């Protein structure tokens, strides 16, 4: 499914409008994703409990097609987190839109992950890592890389776990917000194994890990509360934030959500 958003014009938008009308909207079916279509998408999302972002991404299209939305992130999760962190709801909408990996689960039902061989190298310690790098360069390496993507990342992780189970789980980023396993205990989880088990449950657990990550970093939390997107992006995304325009994307997303005032409970 292709993501549809404001400004799109296509047959797919026309089909989206028809699906929304079948659920109570009164849109002109013209294939143009304008203001009224975005409002109808937000209203539908709010009604079924999905994140109210006005974007007809695969999650919203899945819901319209009658799919199971149980494992998906809920609008209530963001509303609750906004109160918990003391930040504007529109700011969390923006972060969810820009920083999440989209769907937190793969087609086979496993959580989205990325195994980081350079973190594995660090977690094993210099002496042990040095001995393993030559034998398993795709799994233990001081340099990032070797990514396979998608389902294949789970095979990389499985291979790494045969070397060292704990280090492998700690060297993997998990879920929609790609929180590293080595943060688990600092974020209040009993162990990385508990953290991983919860990452297998649903996207609400992925978002919970993200909220804990923000709360555990006073400077990151402060940047989000003040909507200092450059500072937030630098701390969350690292040095590459400017090259990927994360701060610009966050600001634009925030402005769009702030102007809407949507998603708040009645």
C-alpha positions as CSV (number, residue, x, y, z in Angstrom):
1,X,0.0,0.0,0.0
2,X,1.3,3.5,-0.9
3,X,1.0,6.3,1.6
4,X,-1.5,8.9,0.6
5,X,-1.3,12.5,2.0
6,X,-2.4,16.1,1.4
7,X,-1.7,17.2,-2.1
8,X,-1.8,13.8,-3.8
9,X,-4.0,13.3,-6.8
10,X,-4.6,9.8,-8.1
11,X,-7.0,6.9,-8.5
12,X,-5.9,5.6,-5.2
13,X,-7.1,8.9,-3.5
14,X,-10.4,8.5,-5.3
15,X,-10.7,4.9,-3.8
16,X,-9.8,6.3,-0.4
17,X,-12.5,8.9,-0.7
18,X,-15.0,6.2,-1.6
19,X,-14.0,4.1,1.4
20,X,-14.3,7.1,3.7
21,X,-17.8,7.9,2.3
22,X,-18.8,4.3,2.9
23,X,-18.0,5.0,6.6
24,X,-20.0,8.2,6.9
25,X,-17.9,10.9,5.2
26,X,-19.5,13.2,2.6
27,X,-16.6,13.8,0.3
28,X,-16.7,14.7,-3.4
29,X,-14.9,11.8,-5.1
30,X,-12.5,13.7,-7.2
31,X,-9.2,12.0,-6.5
32,X,-7.7,15.1,-4.9
33,X,-6.4,14.8,-1.4
34,X,-7.3,18.3,-0.2
35,X,-8.3,19.8,3.1
36,X,-11.7,18.0,3.3
37,X,-10.2,14.6,2.6
38,X,-7.6,15.2,5.2
39,X,-10.3,16.2,7.7
40,X,-12.2,13.0,6.9
41,X,-9.1,10.9,7.4
42,X,-8.5,12.5,10.8
43,X,-12.1,11.9,11.8
44,X,-11.9,8.3,10.8
45,X,-8.6,7.7,12.6
46,X,-10.0,9.3,15.7
47,X,-13.1,7.2,15.5
48,X,-11.2,3.9,15.3
49,X,-8.5,4.9,17.7
50,X,-5.5,5.2,15.3
51,X,-3.0,8.0,15.5
52,X,-4.8,11.1,14.2
53,X,-2.2,12.4,11.7
54,X,-4.4,12.9,8.6
55,X,-2.2,10.7,6.5
56,X,-3.7,7.6,4.9
57,X,-0.6,5.4,5.4
58,X,-0.9,1.6,5.3
59,X,-2.2,1.4,8.9
60,X,-5.2,3.6,8.0
61,X,-5.8,1.8,4.8
62,X,-5.6,-1.5,6.6
63,X,-8.3,-0.3,9.0
64,X,-10.5,0.8,6.2
65,X,-10.2,-2.6,4.6
66,X,-11.3,-4.3,7.8
67,X,-7.9,-5.5,8.9
68,X,-6.9,-6.2,12.5
69,X,-5.6,-3.0,14.1
70,X,-5.0,-4.5,17.6
71,X,-1.2,-4.4,17.4
72,X,-1.1,-0.8,16.1
73,X,-0.2,2.4,17.9
74,X,-3.2,4.1,19.4
75,X,-4.1,7.8,19.5
76,X,-4.7,7.3,23.2
77,X,-1.0,6.3,23.6
78,X,0.1,9.7,22.3
79,X,-2.5,11.6,24.3
80,X,-1.4,9.9,27.5
81,X,2.3,10.4,26.7
82,X,1.8,14.1,26.1
83,X,0.4,14.5,29.6
84,X,3.1,12.3,31.1
85,X,6.0,14.1,29.4
86,X,4.4,17.6,29.7
87,X,4.7,18.2,26.0
88,X,2.3,19.4,23.3
89,X,0.3,16.7,21.6
90,X,1.1,18.1,18.2
91,X,4.8,17.8,19.0
92,X,4.4,14.0,19.6
93,X,2.4,13.7,16.4
94,X,5.3,15.3,14.6
95,X,7.9,13.0,16.2
96,X,5.8,9.9,15.5
97,X,5.4,11.0,11.9
98,X,9.1,11.7,11.3
99,X,11.0,9.5,13.7
100,X,9.1,6.2,13.7
101,X,9.9,3.5,11.2
102,X,6.3,3.4,10.0
103,X,4.9,0.1,10.9
104,X,6.7,-1.5,13.9
105,X,6.1,-5.0,12.7
106,X,7.2,-6.9,9.5
107,X,4.8,-8.9,7.3
108,X,5.7,-12.1,9.2
109,X,4.6,-10.6,12.5
110,X,8.0,-10.0,13.9
111,X,9.1,-6.6,15.2
112,X,11.1,-4.4,12.9
113,X,14.8,-4.5,14.0
114,X,18.2,-3.5,12.9
115,X,21.3,-5.4,14.1
116,X,24.3,-3.2,14.6
117,X,27.6,-5.1,14.2
118,X,29.7,-2.1,15.5
119,X,27.6,-2.1,18.7
120,X,28.1,-5.8,19.0
121,X,31.9,-5.2,18.7
122,X,31.7,-2.7,21.6
123,X,29.4,-4.8,23.8
124,X,31.7,-7.8,23.6
125,X,34.8,-5.9,24.7
126,X,38.0,-5.2,22.8
127,X,39.8,-8.5,23.5
128,X,36.9,-10.8,22.6
129,X,35.7,-8.7,19.8
130,X,39.1,-8.6,18.1
131,X,39.2,-12.4,18.1
132,X,35.8,-12.6,16.5
133,X,36.0,-9.9,13.9
134,X,38.0,-11.9,11.5
135,X,35.7,-14.9,11.8
136,X,32.4,-13.0,11.7
137,X,33.0,-9.6,10.1
138,X,29.3,-9.2,9.3
139,X,28.3,-9.7,12.9
140,X,31.3,-8.3,14.9
141,X,33.0,-5.3,13.4
142,X,34.2,-1.9,14.6
143,X,32.5,-0.3,11.5
144,X,28.8,0.0,11.0
145,X,27.3,-1.9,8.0
146,X,26.4,-5.3,6.8
147,X,22.7,-4.6,7.0
148,X,20.4,-7.0,5.2
149,X,17.1,-5.2,6.0
150,X,13.6,-6.5,6.8
151,X,13.1,-10.1,7.8
152,X,16.8,-10.9,7.0
153,X,17.8,-8.8,10.0
154,X,16.3,-11.4,12.3
155,X,18.5,-14.0,10.7
156,X,21.5,-11.8,11.4
157,X,20.4,-11.4,15.0
158,X,19.9,-15.2,15.3
159,X,23.4,-15.8,14.1
160,X,24.8,-13.1,16.5
161,X,22.9,-14.7,19.4
162,X,24.9,-17.9,18.9
163,X,28.0,-15.9,19.6
164,X,26.7,-14.1,22.6
165,X,23.0,-13.9,23.4
166,X,23.0,-10.9,25.7
167,X,25.4,-8.8,23.6
168,X,23.4,-9.5,20.4
169,X,20.1,-8.4,21.9
170,X,21.7,-5.3,23.3
171,X,23.2,-4.6,19.9
172,X,19.8,-4.5,18.1
173,X,17.4,-1.6,17.7
174,X,13.8,-2.6,18.2
175,X,10.4,-1.5,17.0
176,X,8.9,1.5,15.3
177,X,11.2,3.9,17.1
178,X,14.3,1.7,16.9
179,X,15.3,1.8,20.6
180,X,18.6,0.0,21.2
181,X,18.5,-3.0,23.5
182,X,21.5,-1.8,25.5
183,X,19.2,0.9,26.9
184,X,16.8,-1.6,28.4
185,X,17.7,-1.6,32.1
186,X,18.4,2.2,32.1
187,X,14.8,2.6,30.9
188,X,13.3,0.6,33.7
189,X,13.0,-2.8,32.2
190,X,14.2,-5.7,34.4
191,X,16.5,-7.0,31.6
192,X,17.0,-6.8,27.9
193,X,15.1,-10.1,27.6
194,X,12.0,-8.5,29.2
195,X,12.4,-5.5,26.9
196,X,12.7,-7.8,23.8
197,X,9.6,-9.8,24.9
198,X,7.6,-6.6,25.2
199,X,8.8,-5.4,21.8
200,X,7.2,-8.5,20.3
201,X,3.7,-7.5,21.7
202,X,2.5,-4.4,19.9
203,X,3.4,-0.9,18.8
204,X,2.1,0.6,22.0
205,X,5.0,-1.1,23.7
206,X,7.3,0.4,21.1
207,X,6.0,3.8,21.9
208,X,6.3,3.1,25.6
209,X,10.0,2.4,25.1
210,X,10.3,5.7,23.2
211,X,8.6,7.7,25.9
212,X,10.9,6.2,28.5
213,X,13.9,7.0,26.4
214,X,12.8,10.7,26.2
215,X,12.1,10.9,29.9
216,X,15.5,9.4,30.8
217,X,17.4,12.1,28.9
218,X,16.8,15.5,30.5
219,X,18.3,17.4,27.6
220,X,16.3,15.5,24.9
221,X,13.2,15.9,27.0
222,X,13.8,19.7,27.4
223,X,14.4,20.1,23.6
224,X,11.1,18.3,22.8
225,X,9.1,20.4,25.4
226,X,10.5,23.6,23.9
227,X,10.1,22.3,20.4
228,X,13.7,23.1,19.6
229,X,13.8,20.7,16.7
230,X,17.4,21.2,15.7
231,X,18.6,20.3,19.2
232,X,16.1,17.4,19.4
233,X,17.1,16.0,16.0
234,X,20.8,16.3,16.8
235,X,20.4,14.4,20.1
236,X,17.9,11.8,18.8
237,X,19.3,11.2,15.3
238,X,23.0,12.0,15.7
239,X,25.3,14.0,13.4
240,X,23.4,12.9,10.3
241,X,20.3,14.8,11.3
242,X,21.1,17.9,9.1
243,X,21.9,15.8,6.1
244,X,18.6,14.0,6.4
245,X,16.7,17.3,7.2
246,X,15.2,15.7,10.3
247,X,14.8,19.1,12.1
248,X,13.1,20.6,9.0
249,X,10.8,17.7,8.7
250,X,9.9,17.8,12.4
251,X,9.1,21.5,12.2
252,X,6.9,21.1,9.2
253,X,5.1,18.2,10.7
254,X,4.6,20.1,14.0
255,X,3.2,23.1,12.2
256,X,0.7,21.0,10.3
257,X,-0.5,19.2,13.4
258,X,-0.6,22.3,15.6
259,X,-2.8,24.1,13.0
260,X,-5.3,21.2,13.0
261,X,-5.9,20.9,16.8
262,X,-7.1,17.4,16.1
263,X,-6.8,14.2,18.1
264,X,-7.7,15.5,21.5
265,X,-10.3,13.4,23.4
266,X,-13.7,15.0,23.6
